[in-house]
């Protein structure tokens, strides 16, 4: 196993707020958070509003100083080595832009080459590749203020990658985007990881982003990590179920096979539920052996429902 690119241990961040009638009180935004991200991982960092996601990302980038705990990114302590760390990371906040508002997109990219002191040949090669993958060619001479939200987001992501960062933080990158723009962005992130091995930490409320891009999910709630594992592991939590949709040749009473329960019948179509951590093979074999089957399909647990159950359990 390679050394972690991002390592947080017992991370804690508190804020002191003023309240009417009470003076000051301490609010814990992040408490005892520990995780490690290795090179090439695609990690979704999710949670409800106020859970501590953005606070964590700001500590990872050096914007905020942890109240206590251990934090290293690319071997550096973010808050103490912000300039050196800036060469190793790329950051995109969905509600903000790193581009110059009144300049054409091409000029913003040229300025960033000077800011990061990227080798001109490497900058040019990266710009050509990202222009192709993100379909930015016809936009390069357009002032940033005239770009749509989706076009600006594609420009921001290209800008965050031109200096070849080791890790890319994306905070709500698809917020407000249409379906086509979201799909294009997800495809780009998969290609980027496959071609360059860029490590990704993605914070989002759109769980389809997680399903389309990430191999691992870290769930935070009330400042504490409540799940860290694969998407499949998450689906098996909280008694989640998978569904086998069976199309019989003819209408029949509810299918009765070991390990599954029929939850719905509509004509010859029936829905069989079984535990998410169980194999579908025995259920499929039992149905095929006992009934005349026209078609079968398997539905995985709804990830949004799994998350809701996880929060409710908390």
FENBELUR-V659654 format. One record per pair of residues at least 12 apart in sequence whose ideal C-beta (glycine too) atoms are under 10 Angstrom apart, sorted by the first residue. I is the first residue (numbers start at 1). J is the second residue. Records with the same first field share a line. If there is no record, write none. Layout:
# FENBELUR-V659654
I=J / J
This chain:
# FENBELUR-V659654
1=36 / 38
2=38 / 39 / 40
3=36 / 38 / 39 / 72 / 74 / 75
4=35 / 36 / 37 / 38 / 39 / 41 / 72 / 73 / 74 / 75 / 199
5=36 / 37 / 38 / 39 / 40 / 41 / 72 / 73 / 74 / 75 / 88 / 89 / 166 / 167 / 199 / 201
6=35 / 36 / 37 / 38 / 39 / 41 / 43 / 60 / 71 / 72 / 73 / 74 / 78 / 89 / 166 / 167 / 169 / 199 / 201
7=34 / 35 / 36 / 37 / 38 / 70 / 71 / 72 / 73 / 74 / 75
8=30 / 33 / 34 / 35 / 36 / 37 / 56 / 59 / 60 / 66 / 69 / 70 / 71 / 72 / 73 / 225
9=32 / 33 / 34 / 35 / 36 / 69 / 70 / 71 / 72
10=31 / 32 / 33 / 34 / 66 / 68 / 69 / 70 / 71
11=30 / 31 / 32 / 33 / 34 / 35 / 52 / 55 / 56 / 59 / 60 / 66 / 67 / 68 / 69 / 70 / 71 / 223 / 225
12=28 / 29 / 30 / 31 / 32 / 33 / 59 / 66 / 67 / 68 / 69 / 223
13=27 / 28 / 29 / 30 / 31 / 33 / 52 / 55 / 56 / 58 / 59 / 64 / 65 / 66 / 67 / 68 / 69 / 223
14=26 / 27 / 28 / 29 / 30 / 31 / 66 / 67 / 68 / 223
15=27 / 28 / 29 / 55 / 64 / 67
26=67
27=50 / 223
28=52 / 67 / 222 / 223 / 224
29=50 / 51 / 52 / 53 / 54 / 55 / 56 / 58 / 59 / 64 / 67 / 222 / 223
30=51 / 52 / 53 / 55 / 56 / 58 / 59 / 64 / 66 / 67 / 69 / 220 / 222 / 223 / 224 / 225
31=52 / 67 / 68 / 69 / 220 / 222 / 223 / 224 / 225
32=68 / 69 / 223 / 224 / 225
33=52 / 55 / 56 / 59 / 66 / 69 / 71 / 218 / 220 / 223 / 224 / 225
34=69 / 70 / 225 / 228
35=56 / 201 / 216 / 218 / 220 / 225 / 228
36=72 / 228
37=60 / 73 / 167 / 199 / 200 / 201 / 216 / 218
38=199 / 216
39=74 / 166 / 167 / 197 / 198 / 199
40=193 / 194 / 196 / 197 / 198 / 199 / 200 / 215
41=167 / 193 / 197 / 199 / 200 / 201 / 214 / 215 / 216
42=168 / 189 / 190 / 192 / 193 / 198 / 199 / 200 / 201 / 202 / 210 / 213 / 214 / 215 / 216
43=167 / 199 / 200 / 201 / 202 / 203 / 210 / 213 / 214 / 215 / 216 / 217 / 218 / 228
44=200 / 201 / 202 / 203 / 204 / 207 / 209 / 210 / 211 / 213 / 214 / 215 / 216 / 217 / 218 / 219 / 231 / 234
45=57 / 60 / 169 / 170 / 171 / 201 / 202 / 203 / 204 / 210 / 214 / 216 / 217 / 218 / 219 / 220 / 225 / 228
46=202 / 203 / 204 / 205 / 206 / 207 / 209 / 210 / 214 / 217 / 218 / 219 / 220 / 221 / 227 / 234 / 303 / 307
47=203 / 205 / 218 / 219 / 220 / 221 / 222 / 223 / 224 / 225 / 226 / 227 / 307 / 310 / 311
48=205 / 219 / 220 / 221 / 222 / 307 / 308 / 311 / 314
49=205
50=221 / 222 / 223
51=219 / 220 / 221 / 222 / 223 / 224 / 225 / 226 / 311
52=220 / 221 / 222 / 223 / 224 / 225
53=171 / 172 / 203 / 204 / 205 / 218 / 219 / 220 / 223
54=93 / 171 / 172 / 203
55=220 / 223
56=71 / 169 / 201 / 203 / 218 / 220 / 223 / 225
57=91 / 93 / 169 / 170 / 171 / 201 / 203
58=78 / 79 / 91 / 93 / 169 / 171
59=71 / 73 / 78 / 79
60=72 / 73 / 78 / 85 / 89 / 91 / 167 / 169 / 201
61=73 / 78 / 79 / 82 / 85 / 86 / 89 / 90 / 91 / 93 / 167 / 169 / 171
62=76 / 77 / 78 / 79 / 80 / 81 / 82 / 83 / 84 / 85 / 86 / 89
63=78 / 79 / 82 / 91
64=78 / 79
65=77 / 78 / 79 / 80
66=78 / 79
73=85 / 88 / 89 / 166 / 167 / 169
74=87 / 88 / 89 / 165 / 166 / 167 / 199
75=88
76=88 / 89
85=165 / 167
86=115 / 116 / 163 / 165
87=116 / 117 / 118 / 163 / 164 / 165 / 166
88=163 / 164 / 165 / 166 / 167
89=160 / 163 / 165 / 166 / 167 / 168 / 169 / 199 / 201
90=156 / 157 / 158 / 159 / 160 / 161 / 162 / 163 / 164 / 165 / 166 / 167 / 168 / 169 / 170 / 198 / 200
91=156 / 160 / 165 / 167 / 168 / 169 / 170 / 171 / 201
92=153 / 156 / 157 / 158 / 159 / 160 / 161 / 168 / 169 / 170 / 171 / 172 / 173
93=156 / 169 / 170 / 171 / 172 / 173 / 175 / 203
94=149 / 153 / 156 / 170 / 171 / 172 / 173 / 174 / 175 / 176 / 177 / 203 / 204
95=171 / 172 / 175 / 176
96=156 / 171
97=144 / 145 / 147 / 152 / 153 / 155 / 156 / 159
98=112 / 115 / 155 / 156 / 159 / 160
99=111 / 112 / 143 / 144 / 145 / 147 / 152 / 155 / 156 / 158 / 159
100=112 / 143 / 144 / 145
101=143 / 144 / 145 / 146 / 152
102=143 / 144 / 145 / 146
103=143 / 144 / 145
104=139 / 140 / 141 / 142 / 143 / 144 / 146
105=131 / 136 / 139 / 140 / 141 / 142 / 143 / 144 / 146 / 147 / 151 / 152 / 154 / 155 / 158 / 159
106=127 / 131 / 136 / 139 / 140 / 141 / 142
107=140 / 141 / 143 / 144
108=140 / 143 / 144 / 155 / 156 / 158 / 159
109=123 / 124 / 126 / 127 / 130 / 131 / 136 / 140 / 155 / 158 / 159 / 162
110=123 / 127 / 162
111=159
112=127 / 158 / 159 / 160 / 162 / 163
113=126 / 127 / 162 / 163
115=159 / 162 / 163
116=162 / 163 / 164 / 165
117=163
118=162 / 163 / 164
119=163 / 164
122=162 / 163 / 164
123=162 / 163 / 164
124=162
125=162
126=158 / 161 / 162 / 163 / 164 / 196
127=140 / 158 / 159 / 161 / 162
129=158 / 161 / 191 / 192 / 195 / 196
130=154 / 155 / 157 / 158 / 159 / 160 / 161 / 162 / 188 / 192
131=154 / 155 / 158
133=154 / 157 / 158 / 184 / 187 / 188 / 189 / 191 / 192 / 195
134=151 / 153 / 154 / 155 / 157 / 158 / 161 / 184 / 185 / 187 / 188 / 192
135=151 / 154 / 184 / 188
136=151 / 154 / 155 / 157 / 158
138=151
139=151 / 152 / 154 / 155
140=155
142=155
144=156
148=176 / 177 / 178 / 181
149=175 / 176 / 177 / 178 / 181
150=174 / 176 / 177 / 178 / 180 / 181 / 182 / 184 / 185
151=181
153=170 / 173 / 174 / 175 / 176 / 177 / 181 / 182 / 184 / 185
154=173 / 177 / 181 / 184 / 185 / 188
156=170 / 173
157=170 / 173 / 185 / 188 / 189 / 192
158=188
160=173
161=188 / 192 / 196 / 198
164=196 / 198
165=198 / 199
166=197 / 198 / 199
167=198 / 199 / 200 / 201
168=189 / 192 / 193 / 198 / 199 / 200 / 201 / 202
169=199 / 200 / 201 / 202 / 203
170=185 / 189 / 200 / 201 / 202 / 203 / 204 / 209 / 213
171=201 / 202 / 203 / 204
172=202 / 203 / 204 / 205 / 206 / 209
173=185 / 186 / 189 / 202 / 203 / 204 / 206 / 209
174=186 / 202 / 204 / 205 / 206 / 208 / 209 / 212
175=204 / 205 / 206
177=206
179=208
182=206 / 208 / 209 / 212
183=208 / 212
185=209 / 212 / 213
186=202 / 206 / 208 / 209 / 211 / 212 / 213
187=212 / 213
188=213
189=202 / 209 / 212 / 213 / 214
190=212 / 213
193=213 / 214 / 215
200=213 / 214 / 215
201=214 / 218
202=214 / 217
203=218 / 220
207=231 / 302 / 303 / 304 / 306 / 307
208=303 / 304
210=231 / 234 / 303 / 307
211=231 / 300 / 303
214=230 / 231
215=230 / 231 / 232
216=228 / 229 / 230 / 231 / 233 / 234
217=229 / 230 / 231 / 232 / 233 / 234 / 235 / 303 / 306 / 307
218=234
219=234 / 237 / 306 / 307 / 310 / 311 / 314
221=307 / 310 / 311 / 313 / 314
222=311 / 314
224=314
226=310 / 311 / 313 / 314
227=306 / 307 / 310
231=300 / 303 / 306
232=276 / 277 / 300 / 301
233=276 / 277
234=276 / 301 / 303 / 306 / 307 / 310
235=276 / 277 / 300 / 301 / 302 / 303 / 305 / 306
236=275 / 276 / 277 / 278 / 301 / 306
237=276 / 277 / 301 / 306 / 307 / 309 / 310 / 313
238=276 / 301 / 305 / 306 / 307 / 308 / 309 / 310 / 311 / 312 / 313
239=275 / 276 / 277 / 301 / 306 / 309 / 313
240=275 / 276 / 277 / 300 / 301 / 302 / 303 / 305 / 306 / 309 / 310
241=260 / 261 / 263 / 272 / 273 / 274 / 275 / 276 / 277 / 278 / 299 / 300 / 301 / 302 / 305
242=260 / 272 / 273 / 274 / 275 / 276 / 277 / 278 / 279 / 280 / 283 / 298 / 299 / 300 / 301
243=260 / 263 / 264 / 271 / 272 / 273 / 274 / 276 / 280 / 297 / 298 / 299 / 300 / 301 / 302
244=257 / 260 / 262 / 270 / 271 / 272 / 273 / 274 / 280 / 283 / 284 / 287 / 296 / 297 / 298 / 299
245=264 / 269 / 270 / 271 / 272 / 295 / 296 / 297 / 298 / 299
246=260 / 262 / 265 / 268 / 269 / 270 / 271 / 272 / 283 / 284 / 287 / 288 / 291 / 293 / 294 / 295 / 296 / 297
247=267 / 268 / 269 / 270 / 293 / 294 / 295 / 296 / 297
248=265 / 267 / 268 / 269 / 270 / 287 / 291 / 292 / 293 / 294 / 295
249=268 / 291 / 292 / 293 / 294 / 295
250=267 / 268 / 291 / 292 / 294
251=265 / 266 / 267 / 268 / 269 / 270
252=265 / 267 / 268 / 270 / 291 / 292
253=265 / 270
254=270 / 271 / 272
255=270 / 271 / 272 / 283 / 286 / 287 / 290 / 291 / 293
256=272 / 286 / 287 / 290 / 291
257=272 / 274 / 282 / 283 / 284 / 285 / 286 / 287 / 288 / 289 / 290 / 291
258=274 / 282 / 283 / 286
259=272 / 274 / 275 / 278 / 279 / 280 / 282 / 283 / 286
260=272 / 273 / 274 / 275 / 278 / 280 / 282 / 283 / 284 / 286 / 287
261=273 / 274
268=292 / 293 / 294 / 295
269=294 / 295
270=287 / 291
271=299
272=284 / 286 / 287 / 296
273=299
275=301
276=300 / 301 / 306
280=296 / 298
283=296 / 298
284=296 / 298
